[in-house]
Amino acid sequence: MSELGKELEATLRARQELGSELEPQLVERFVDRLEAEIDRRVDQRLAERRPEPRPHRPGSVTPMVLGSLGIAIPLMGVAGGTAGAVGIALVCLAVVLVNFFWAIRS
């Protein structure tokens, strides 16, 4: 029998021995213990379902930023010479997307 079942039996025996005048206190004490057990079980299940945190990858963002700028400058020159402002906008959008997806990955 579980500990909670034993607690219920003890509460019922105490009610028989003490009578109905202390029944509200007995019931309230049992309900408090029941709520504590429910909270404990819910916390345990949530802890089991919680995903493992991803390990932090050490390193600086600076190399990625500088690399992006280093590649973006000549690409914007070529894109500006061939496609004009639309080409420059596309290169800027591509650099922003690459940096964004790299940032959310790590």
C-alpha positions as a Markdown table, in Angstrom:
| # | Residue | x | y | z |
|---|---|---|---|---|
| 1 | Met | 0.0 | 0.0 | 0.0 |
| 2 | Ser | 1.3 | 3.4 | -0.8 |
| 3 | Glu | 2.2 | 6.0 | 1.8 |
| 4 | Leu | -0.8 | 8.1 | 0.7 |
| 5 | Gly | -3.1 | 5.1 | 1.2 |
| 6 | Lys | -1.7 | 4.6 | 4.7 |
| 7 | Glu | -2.3 | 8.3 | 5.4 |
| 8 | Leu | -5.9 | 8.0 | 4.4 |
| 9 | Glu | -6.4 | 5.0 | 6.6 |
| 10 | Ala | -4.8 | 6.8 | 9.6 |
| 11 | Thr | -7.1 | 9.8 | 8.9 |
| 12 | Leu | -10.2 | 7.6 | 8.9 |
| 13 | Arg | -9.2 | 5.9 | 12.1 |
| 14 | Ala | -8.5 | 9.2 | 13.7 |
| 15 | Arg | -11.9 | 10.4 | 12.6 |
| 16 | Gln | -13.6 | 7.4 | 14.2 |
| 17 | Glu | -11.7 | 7.8 | 17.4 |
| 18 | Leu | -12.0 | 11.6 | 17.7 |
| 19 | Gly | -15.5 | 12.0 | 16.4 |
| 20 | Ser | -17.0 | 14.5 | 13.9 |
| 21 | Glu | -16.0 | 17.7 | 15.7 |
| 22 | Leu | -12.4 | 17.4 | 14.5 |
| 23 | Glu | -13.3 | 16.1 | 11.1 |
| 24 | Pro | -12.7 | 19.4 | 9.2 |
| 25 | Gln | -9.1 | 19.6 | 10.5 |
| 26 | Leu | -8.4 | 16.0 | 9.7 |
| 27 | Val | -9.8 | 16.3 | 6.2 |
| 28 | Glu | -7.9 | 19.6 | 5.6 |
| 29 | Arg | -4.6 | 18.0 | 6.8 |
| 30 | Phe | -5.2 | 15.0 | 4.5 |
| 31 | Val | -6.1 | 17.2 | 1.5 |
| 32 | Asp | -2.9 | 19.2 | 2.1 |
| 33 | Arg | -0.8 | 16.1 | 2.0 |
| 34 | Leu | -2.7 | 14.9 | -1.1 |
| 35 | Glu | -2.0 | 18.2 | -2.8 |
| 36 | Ala | 1.7 | 18.0 | -1.9 |
| 37 | Glu | 1.9 | 14.5 | -3.4 |
| 38 | Ile | 0.2 | 15.7 | -6.6 |
| 39 | Asp | 2.6 | 18.6 | -6.8 |
| 40 | Arg | 5.6 | 16.3 | -6.3 |
| 41 | Arg | 4.4 | 13.9 | -9.0 |
| 42 | Val | 3.7 | 16.8 | -11.5 |
| 43 | Asp | 7.2 | 18.2 | -10.8 |
| 44 | Gln | 8.7 | 14.8 | -11.3 |
| 45 | Arg | 7.0 | 14.3 | -14.7 |
| 46 | Leu | 7.9 | 17.8 | -15.8 |
| 47 | Ala | 11.5 | 17.2 | -14.9 |
| 48 | Glu | 11.5 | 14.0 | -16.9 |
| 49 | Arg | 10.1 | 15.7 | -20.0 |
| 50 | Arg | 12.3 | 18.8 | -19.8 |
| 51 | Pro | 14.8 | 18.6 | -22.7 |
| 52 | Glu | 18.5 | 18.5 | -22.0 |
| 53 | Pro | 20.0 | 22.0 | -22.4 |
| 54 | Arg | 22.2 | 22.3 | -25.4 |
| 55 | Pro | 25.9 | 22.7 | -24.6 |
| 56 | His | 27.2 | 26.2 | -25.0 |
| 57 | Arg | 29.7 | 26.4 | -27.8 |
| 58 | Pro | 32.6 | 28.5 | -26.7 |
| 59 | Gly | 33.9 | 31.1 | -29.1 |
| 60 | Ser | 33.4 | 34.6 | -30.1 |
| 61 | Val | 31.0 | 36.1 | -32.6 |
| 62 | Thr | 33.6 | 38.4 | -33.9 |
| 63 | Pro | 35.1 | 36.0 | -36.5 |
| 64 | Met | 31.7 | 35.4 | -38.0 |
| 65 | Val | 30.9 | 39.1 | -38.2 |
| 66 | Leu | 34.3 | 40.0 | -39.7 |
| 67 | Gly | 34.1 | 37.2 | -42.1 |
| 68 | Ser | 30.6 | 38.2 | -43.2 |
| 69 | Leu | 31.7 | 41.8 | -43.8 |
| 70 | Gly | 34.9 | 40.7 | -45.5 |
| 71 | Ile | 32.9 | 38.6 | -48.0 |
| 72 | Ala | 30.0 | 41.0 | -48.3 |
| 73 | Ile | 32.1 | 44.0 | -49.4 |
| 74 | Pro | 33.4 | 42.4 | -52.6 |
| 75 | Leu | 30.1 | 40.7 | -53.3 |
| 76 | Met | 28.3 | 44.1 | -53.0 |
| 77 | Gly | 30.8 | 45.6 | -55.5 |
| 78 | Val | 30.2 | 42.8 | -58.0 |
| 79 | Ala | 26.4 | 42.8 | -57.4 |
| 80 | Gly | 26.2 | 46.6 | -57.6 |
| 81 | Gly | 28.1 | 46.6 | -60.9 |
| 82 | Thr | 26.0 | 43.9 | -62.5 |
| 83 | Ala | 22.5 | 44.2 | -60.9 |
| 84 | Gly | 22.6 | 47.6 | -59.4 |
| 85 | Ala | 20.7 | 48.4 | -56.2 |
| 86 | Val | 18.7 | 45.2 | -56.3 |
| 87 | Gly | 21.9 | 43.1 | -56.4 |
| 88 | Ile | 23.3 | 45.0 | -53.4 |
| 89 | Ala | 20.0 | 44.5 | -51.5 |
| 90 | Leu | 20.1 | 40.8 | -52.2 |
| 91 | Val | 23.7 | 40.5 | -51.0 |
| 92 | Cys | 22.8 | 42.4 | -47.8 |
| 93 | Leu | 19.8 | 40.2 | -47.3 |
| 94 | Ala | 21.9 | 37.0 | -47.8 |
| 95 | Val | 24.5 | 38.2 | -45.2 |
| 96 | Val | 21.8 | 39.0 | -42.7 |
| 97 | Leu | 20.1 | 35.6 | -43.1 |
| 98 | Val | 23.4 | 33.7 | -42.8 |
| 99 | Asn | 24.3 | 35.6 | -39.6 |
| 100 | Phe | 20.8 | 35.1 | -38.2 |
| 101 | Phe | 20.7 | 31.4 | -38.8 |
| 102 | Trp | 24.2 | 31.0 | -37.5 |
| 103 | Ala | 23.3 | 32.9 | -34.3 |
| 104 | Ile | 20.2 | 30.8 | -33.6 |
| 105 | Arg | 22.1 | 27.6 | -34.2 |
| 106 | Ser | 24.6 | 28.3 | -31.5 |
